[in-house]
Amino acid sequence: MTVLNRTKFCSALLLVASVLATPPAAAQTATPITNPTTLKTTTAVTPVVVADQLEAPWGMAVLPNGDMLVTELLGQLRHVSKAGKLSAKPITGVPAVATGGQGGLMDVTLHPQFAKNKWVYLSHSAGDESGSWTRIIRAELRGKALRNVTSIFEVSQKKPRIQHNGSRFAWLPDGTLLITIGDGGNPPTMLEGALIREQAQNLDSHLGKIIRIHDDGRIPTDNPFLDRPDGKRELYSIGHRNPQGLARDPVTGLIWSSEHGSQGGDELNLIKAGANYGWPRVAHAVEYGKEGKPISPHQTLAGMEDPKIAWVPGIAPGGIAIWRGTAYPGWDGDLFVSGLRVDGRPNAGALLRIDLDGDKVIGQERIDLGKVRVRDVETGQDGKLYVLTTDIENYRDKGQRNGRLVRLDAVRP
């Protein structure tokens, strides 16, 4: 063998050895499951009732003077002073809403320039049980009345029943508005010849999506699905079941969303423009009923975003907030998730604190508020956390009438 041939032979051996020694690409692994009933309960805060006599409170927004607007699911918008006084009469001018099931008057948010333009945004269900959809309105708040009410967005498809409306808001720095929209409902509800939840993967549908619009309803020219001939131009992300929490961290710029699963499999997601969050192709959830058949054989798939947290049993997550400040030592930058229940059954809920390090979850704990369902959480003008609750007893009826606005005060050592 010549020197040249020996050199080629040795090089070939080295190449084969290198290939054999290279480990295979790591398989994508599913998010570890969190059992919320095992989480430690913190005693760092104590709840203080600020206002009661609310009926099925759903969302809230803080006015520049520290007062709050609170939506009631049955269609009323209420004013609560920063001293905790609930105005006897609801704010006038709210349009008629479709109530029943999970629908009604849902989230409320103020325009980033509210001090100048007085614009308030509301989400509500429209139609009836035979055909409903989600509508977004904009109006001017003048005293205790809404003026110049305008519809700026409506979900394109009517759906049977009034379920899975999503409906949380979050503003981006460029003044555009993100809105969560649910997938439309549970089996056996059908749409276009298939289970309605399949709409979450249909780009020509608003259902099961997060959308992005301008403050007047126009479509931004840089939306991620804008150039897809088969897609709605408003879409920001897809593959959602029923996202009822949405918040942007003002420091990191990260966007977070909480999402209801089906009989467990609730999620906390980090939202990215153009991303697919998998529902119903990917899920930790099971079908309703005694059998508990998995909705999908997959808990993770390439090309689809995994949740940062998957809760089993579920917490029925509602509104979320990124908290920034000094009122609660060690909690700056943490995420708070309201939960209607923490064991997957009609039982007491809680507020969960998610300890974050950038986009990584490094811990979780519960803030128990008693025998209540926790629907929303927001930061008040005083820098403290405020939550909306209803009673757990007879929660579909009398419990909904016992809604409260609660402030969390730090317990000082």
N, C-alpha and C positions, 0 to 999 in steps of 0.2 A: 504494500500500500504506500503510495507516494505521500509526501508531507502534506500536499494540498488535500488529498483525499482523506487523510487522517484528521485534518483540521475540520473538514466538512462533516465527517462522521461524528466527531466529538461535539460539534455545534448542534447537530441534530439530537444527540442524546440529551444535551443540556436543555434544549427546547421542549422535548418530551417530558423531562423531569419537572420542568417549570410548570407545564400544563397540568401534570398529575398532582403537583403540590398546591395548585391554586384552589382555594375552597370554593364551593358553589355559591352563587348569589344568595344572600339571606332571603328566606321567604317572608312575605308580608305577614305580620302577626296582628291579631285582633287586640283591641283595647281591653286591658284587664277590667273585670267587672267589679263595681263597688256595691257592697250591701249597705244601704244607708242606715239600717237599724243597728249596725255595729259601730257607727261613728261615735267618737267621744263628744259629749255635750259640754260646751263652754259655759262658764259662769262669769265671763268678763263683762257682760252687759245685763241690764235689767229693763224690761219693757214698761213703758208708761203710756197709758191711753190718752191720746190727745183729743180725739172726737169719736163719738159713737152715733148710733141711730142711722148709720148708712145702710143701704139695701143693696146687697150683692155688689160691693165696690170692685172694680176691675183694673183701672189704671189711674195714674195721677201725674200731675205736672206742677212744678214749683214756679209761682209768679215772682217777678223781680222784688216785690216787697215782702216776700216770705210766706204769703198766703198760698193756698193750694187749690187746684182744680182736681176733682175726683169724679170719674165716670161711674155710673151705676148701670149694671148690665140691662136693666129693664128700660133704659132709655133716658135717664136724667143725668145732667151735668151739675155737680154740686160745688159750692164755694166754701172752703174752710179757712178761717183766718189763722194767722200764725199763732194766735193765742188759743186756738182750738175751738172757736165758735163756728158751728155749722149753720149756714144761712138757712132760714126757715123755708124759703122758696127756692126751687131749682133755677138755674140760669135759663132764660128764655131763648127761643130761636133754634133749639136743637131740632133737626128734622125727625120725622117719624122713623123708627127703626123696626126691623123684624125681630121679634123676641120668640123664645122657645128653643129647646135644646140647649146648645152652647152659644147661641147668638144673642145679639143685642148691641148696646153701645159699649165699645171696648176701649181701645187705647186713646190717649190724648197726649199731645206734645205741643210745645210752643216753637214758633219760628226762631232761629238764632238771632234775628233782629226784631224780636217781639216788642221791645221797648219803643221801637220806631213805628212798626207797621201793625201791631196788635193782632197778628195772625195766629190762630189756633187751628190745629189739625186734629180731626177725630176719625176713628175707624168704626164702622157699624155694619151690621148685616142688613140686607135689603131683600125684598121679595117675601116668600112664605115657604111653608114646609114642602110644597110641590116644586118650588124652584127658587133657590136663594143664591145670593152672591155677596161679596164683600165690597163695600164702597168707602172711599176716602174723601172727606170733605175738608175744605178750608173756609174759615170765617173770621171776621173781625170781632174781638171781644171788646165791647163798649159797656163799661159798668158791669151790670149783671145780665147782659144780653148779647147774643150773637147776631151780627149783622152781615149782610152780603155773603150769605152761605153759598158756596160753589162746590160742585163735585169735580174733583181733579183726577180721580182714577176709579175704575170699576173692574172687577174681575170679569174676564170675557165670557166665562161659561156659567150657566145656571146649573145648580146641583140639587138633587133631591135632599130633603131634610136640611137642618141648619147645624152643621157640624164642622169641626176642624177649620176654623177661620184664621188661625194665626193672629195677625193684626198688631204686632208690636212695631214701634217706630224707633229709628236711630238716625241722627244727622251726621253727615260727613263734612269735613272741613271746607269742601268746595260749595257747600250749601245745598247739595242734593240730599234726598231723603230715601232711606231704606225702609222697606215695609215687608214683614213676614206674612206669607199666605199659606194656609194649611192645604193638605191634599184633598180635602172634600168629605172625608168620612170613612167609616168602617164597613166591612162586608156585612150584609150583602149589597150595600149601595153600589149601583153600577152607573157608568157613564160611557157613552160611545161603545157599548158592547163589551166592556171589560170592567173589572172592579175599579171603582173610582180612584183608589190609591195609585193605580198605574199612571195616572196623570202626572205624578211627581217626576217621571222620566220623559214626559212629552214636552218637547221644547215649544210646541205651538199652544201651550196652556199656561195660565198663570198659577194653576193649582200646584201646591207642593214646592213653592219657590220663594226666594227673596227677590223683590223687585227694587229698582232704583229709578227715581224720577226727579225732575226739578221741582222747586217749591210751588210751581203753578201747574204741574202735571206733564210738562213737556218731557220728552225722552232725551237723556244725555247722549251726545254723539260718540262717547267713548265706552258705552256699555259693552260687556264682554261678548254678548251673543248678537250684537248689532248686525253683523255681516252673515249670520246664518240664515239662509233662505227658508229653513224649516223652523225658525225660532221667533218667539216674541221679543221685540226689541227692548222691552222693559226689564228683562231678566238679568239678575246679578249672580245668583247661584241657584242650583237645582237639587232635586232629590231629597226634599224635606217632607216629614210627616205632618206635624202640627207644632211649628216653632212659636212659642208664646213668650219668649224672652229674647231681647236684643239690646246690646249696649256696645258702645265704642269707648275704649280707654283713651282719655284725652292726652295721656303722656306717651304711651307706646304706639298709639294708633291702631292697635289690634281690635278686631270686631268679634264679639262673642255672641252665641245664641244658645238658648236652652230649648229642648225639643221633646215633646211627648212621644214615648213609644207606645206599643200596644201591650198592655198587661205586663209591664216591665220594659226594660230596654230604653228607658229615657236617656237623653244624651245632652252633653255640653259640647258644642262645636266651636271651632275657630273658623270664622267665615273668611273665605278668599274669593275674589272676583273670578267668575267663570268656573268655579269648582262644582263637582257633583258629590253630594253627601249620601248617595247610595240607595235611599228608600225607594221602593221596597226590595231592591235587589240585594241589599246588605242590611242586616238588622240583628240586634240582640233580643228582639221582641218575639212574642208568641201570639197566636190567635186567641181571641177572647173565648172563654168556655172552659169546661173541665179538662179537655184533652190537652190544651196548651201546645198545640202543634207549632213548631218553629215557622215563622213567616218566610224565612229564607234559610237555605243550608249554609249561607255564607255570612260570616261576621266581619270579613274584610275582603276586598277585591282590588286588584291593581286599577289605577285610574280613578278611584273613588276615595274620598277623604274619610279617615277614621275619626270617631269622636275622641275628645280628650278625656271624657268620663262617660261610662255607661253604667247606669244605676239599675240593679235588679235585686229586690223588687223596686218598682218605680217610686218616684217622689211626686209625680204629676207636676212638673215644673211650670211656673208662671214667669212673672217678670224678673229681670236680673239687673244688677247694677255693679259697676266698677267703682269702688270707693277710694277716694283720695283725700287725705287730710291728716289731722293730728288728734282728733277726738278719741280715737281708739288706738292706743299704743301697739305698734307691731302689725297693724292691719292695712297700712297704706299700700294701695295697688292690688288689694285682694278683690275677688269677685264674690258677689252674694246672689244666691239663687233662692227664690221663694218656692215652696213646695206645698201643694194641697194635702199631701199625705206622704208618709215615709216608709210604709210597709206594703204598698200596692193595693190596699183595701180602703174603704171609706173610714178612715181613722185620722187621728191628729196629724197635721202637717208640721213643718218647721222651716226655719230659714237656715240655709247651708252656707258656711263660709268656705270658699275655695282659696287656699293659699297658693299664689302664683309666683313663679320666677320667670318673667317674660311670658313665653307661650307654653310653659311647662307647669303642670299641676304637681305640687310637691306635698300637698296635704289637704284634708277636709275635716270639718267638724260641724256639729249641729248647734243651732241656737233655738232652744225650745221655747215656745210662746204659749204653752198650755194647750187646751183642747180646742184648737182652732185650725182652720185652713188658711194658709198664707198665699195670697194672690199676687202681690206686687211689692217691689222694694225700690226706693228712690232716696237720693241724698237731698236733704233740705238745705235751705239757705244758711242755716246755722252749722252746716257741716256734719250733721248727725244723720243716721239712717232712719228712714220712716218706712213702715210696712202697712199693707192693707190686709185685714183678716176678716173671716166670717166664722161663726160657730160651727163646730163639727156635728152637733146634735141636730137632726132633721135638716141637714145642710141644703137639701133641695127645696126646702120650704121655709120654716121658721128660722133656721140657722142663717139663711141668707139675709134676713131682716136685721140681724145683729152684727152688722159690719162695723169695723173700727179702724181708725187711723192710729197707729201706735208708733211711738218714738223709742229708739234704743239709747239708753244712757249708759255710759261706761261706769263700771264699778271700780271705785278708787280703792287701792290697798290702804 
